[in-house]
Amino acid sequence: MTFYVRSQGNPASLLPTIQREIRATDSNIEIGDARTGAMLLDQVLWGPKVGVALLGVFGSLALALASVGLYGVMAYSVTRRRREIGVRMALGATPGAVLRLVLREGMKLVGWGIVLGFGASLVLGRGLSHMLFGVGFADPASLASASVTLTLVALAACYLPAVAATRIDPMNALRQN
């Protein structure tokens, strides 16, 4: 038998009183599971909540891995182009121009990644739309926030090698083989 009680205020504080009144009515009634609606919902939604938390953790790890990878590619590119950057600076390129050059190169990669990722998310989102609750597969707010977050993290990852490129001494760069 299931017994539901509607209350005003905090239902958890009423549970002992309700159990006592049921036992007072008939001491042979065994009360096996007494819980509030909020407790029931927490138990039912525990699995999906854990899944969402894990998805968030793995998404954050993927973002960190992507930013470290982009930083590595940009740092390698600056190292390989050290001589070219030295020549540019010797011919009068300002540190700001060198910074923009390196940032443009990195953000071009990010732009292509966002465009391809946007397309892939629309295709995959349509197939996974039955698992989305309260959000469409092409939700503009979700796609925009993901794109902006990725762009800002990528800009930070490209900025460090770009600053290192502005500090290249033209004379040392030209002397190296």
C-alpha positions in Angstrom: 0.0 0.0 0.0 1.2 3.5 -0.8 0.1 6.5 1.3 0.6 10.0 0.0 0.3 13.1 2.2 0.2 16.6 0.9 1.6 19.2 3.3 2.4 22.8 3.6 5.9 23.7 4.7 8.7 21.3 5.1 7.4 17.7 4.6 10.5 16.1 6.1 9.7 17.4 9.5 6.2 15.8 9.2 7.4 12.3 8.5 7.9 11.2 12.1 4.5 12.6 13.1 2.8 10.8 10.2 4.6 7.5 11.0 3.6 7.8 14.7 -0.1 8.5 13.8 -0.2 5.4 11.4 1.3 3.2 14.2 -1.2 4.6 16.7 -4.0 3.7 14.3 -2.8 0.1 13.8 0.4 -1.3 15.3 0.5 -4.2 12.8 1.1 -1.8 9.9 4.7 -2.0 8.8 6.2 1.2 7.4 8.9 0.2 5.1 9.8 3.3 3.2 8.9 6.8 4.1 10.3 9.7 2.1 9.4 13.1 0.7 8.7 13.9 -2.9 12.1 15.7 -3.1 13.9 12.6 -1.8 12.1 10.5 -4.3 13.1 12.8 -7.2 16.7 12.9 -6.0 16.8 9.1 -6.0 15.2 8.9 -9.5 17.4 11.6 -11.0 20.7 10.4 -9.4 21.9 8.5 -12.5 21.2 11.3 -14.9 22.9 13.8 -12.5 26.0 11.7 -12.3 26.0 11.3 -16.1 25.8 15.1 -16.6 28.5 15.7 -14.0 30.8 13.2 -15.8 30.0 14.8 -19.1 31.0 18.1 -17.7 34.3 16.7 -16.4 35.1 15.0 -19.6 34.2 18.2 -21.6 36.5 20.3 -19.4 39.3 17.8 -19.9 38.7 17.9 -23.6 38.9 21.7 -23.6 42.1 21.6 -21.6 43.6 19.0 -23.9 42.7 21.1 -27.0 44.2 24.3 -25.5 47.4 22.5 -24.5 47.6 21.0 -28.0 47.0 24.4 -29.7 49.6 26.0 -27.4 52.1 23.2 -28.4 51.4 23.7 -32.2 51.7 27.5 -31.9 54.9 27.3 -29.8 56.4 24.8 -32.3 55.4 27.1 -35.2 57.0 30.1 -33.5 60.2 28.1 -32.9 60.3 26.9 -36.5 59.7 30.4 -37.8 62.2 32.1 -35.5 64.4 33.1 -38.3 61.5 34.5 -40.4 60.2 36.5 -37.5 63.8 37.8 -36.9 64.0 39.0 -40.5 60.6 40.6 -40.2 61.6 42.4 -37.1 65.0 43.4 -38.6 63.1 44.9 -41.5 60.9 47.0 -39.2 58.0 44.9 -38.1 56.7 46.1 -34.8 56.1 43.7 -31.9 52.3 44.4 -32.3 52.5 43.3 -36.0 54.3 40.1 -35.0 51.8 39.4 -32.2 48.9 39.9 -34.7 50.7 37.6 -37.2 51.0 34.7 -34.8 47.5 35.2 -33.3 45.9 35.3 -36.7 47.6 32.0 -37.6 46.4 30.3 -34.5 42.9 31.7 -34.6 42.5 30.7 -38.2 43.0 27.1 -37.0 40.4 27.7 -34.3 38.0 29.3 -36.8 38.1 26.2 -39.0 37.7 24.0 -35.9 34.6 25.9 -34.8 33.0 25.8 -38.3 33.7 22.0 -38.6 32.6 21.4 -35.0 29.4 23.4 -35.6 28.6 21.3 -38.6 29.4 18.0 -36.8 27.3 19.1 -33.8 24.3 19.7 -36.0 24.6 16.3 -37.6 25.3 14.4 -34.4 22.8 16.5 -32.4 20.0 15.4 -34.7 20.8 11.8 -34.1 21.0 12.3 -30.3 18.0 14.6 -30.1 15.9 12.0 -28.3 18.4 12.2 -25.4 18.1 16.0 -25.0 15.5 17.3 -22.5 14.5 20.9 -22.7 17.1 21.7 -25.3 16.9 21.5 -29.1 19.7 19.8 -31.1 20.6 23.2 -32.6 20.1 25.3 -29.5 21.7 28.7 -30.3 22.6 29.6 -26.7 24.4 26.3 -26.2 26.3 26.5 -29.5 27.2 30.2 -29.0 28.4 29.7 -25.4 30.5 26.7 -26.5 32.0 28.6 -29.4 32.8 31.7 -27.3 34.4 29.6 -24.5 36.5 27.7 -27.0 37.5 30.9 -28.7 38.6 32.6 -25.5 40.6 29.5 -24.3 42.2 29.2 -27.7 43.0 33.0 -27.7 44.8 32.5 -24.4 46.7 29.4 -25.7 47.8 31.4 -28.8 48.7 34.5 -26.9 51.6 33.0 -25.0 53.6 31.8 -28.1 52.7 35.1 -29.8 54.2 37.1 -26.9 57.3 34.9 -27.0 57.6 35.7 -30.8 57.6 39.4 -30.0 60.6 38.9 -27.7 62.8 37.3 -30.4 66.0 39.2 -30.8 66.5 39.8 -34.6 70.3 39.6 -34.4 70.3 36.3 -32.6 67.6 34.9 -34.8 69.6 35.8 -38.0 72.8 34.3 -36.6 71.2 30.9 -36.0 71.2 28.3 -38.7 
